[in-house]
Amino acid sequence: MVVFFEVLLVIFSIGLITVVLLQKGKSAGLAGAISGGAEHLFGKTKARGMDLVLQRTTVGLAAGFMVLAIVVAMLK
């Protein structure tokens, strides 16, 4: 059972890395680092199309990864 969850954890981690690397950057240098956080926080930039799919997939994979990491830690 533990091996199954560990394999699933590896699959989730590879998927999460892949989805994060597929996303395009939200900031442009130092100016983006200063104002980019505020724009993201207040929702001035809306994700559309493939960006929205990648964003939602990232959230789902991250949540699954955290849950699986906790489960594997508790089973060991």
N, C-alpha and C positions, 0 to 999 in steps of 0.2 A: 504494500500500500504506500509506503514511504517512497519507494522508487518511482511509482506512478506520479505522485505529486511533485517529486524532484524533476522528472522529465517534463511535466506540464509547466513547471516554473521556468525551466530553460527555454521552452517554446515561447512562453509569454515574454521572457526577457529579450529573446531574439526579435520577436515581433515588435516589441516596444522600441528597441533600438532602430529597427528598420523604419517604422512609422515616423519617429522623431527626425531621422535623417532625411526623409522624403519631404518634410515641411520646409518651406522657404523661410528665410530670416525675416523677422518683424522689424528690425532696427537697421539703421544705416550709419554705422560708425558711432562717434561720440555724441552727436546730436540725437540720434535715435536712442542711445542709452539714457539720456537725460529726459527726453520728452516721451519716449516710447512706452515707458511704464505707466505714465499718466494717461496716455491715450488708450492703452489696453485696459486700465482700471476703470475708466469712465465710459468705455464702450464706443469710442469714436470710430474704431475700425471693426467692421463686421466681417466675419469669415463667410465666404460664399463658395458654392460648388465643391470642388475637390478639397479646398482648404478646410471647409466645414467638416467634410467626411474624415479627413486626417485628424482634425482636432478632436472629434468625438471618438474616433478609434483610439487615439492616444489616451484619452480619459478612461475609456473602458479597459484598455490593456494595463494602464497604471493601477487602476483599482483591483483588477484581477491579480496582478503581480504582488501587490501588497497583501492581499488576502492569502494567496498561496504561500508567500514567505512566512506569514504568521502560522499558517497550518503546518508547514514543514518544520518550523522551529518548535512548535508544540509537540509534534509527533516524535521528534528526536530526543 
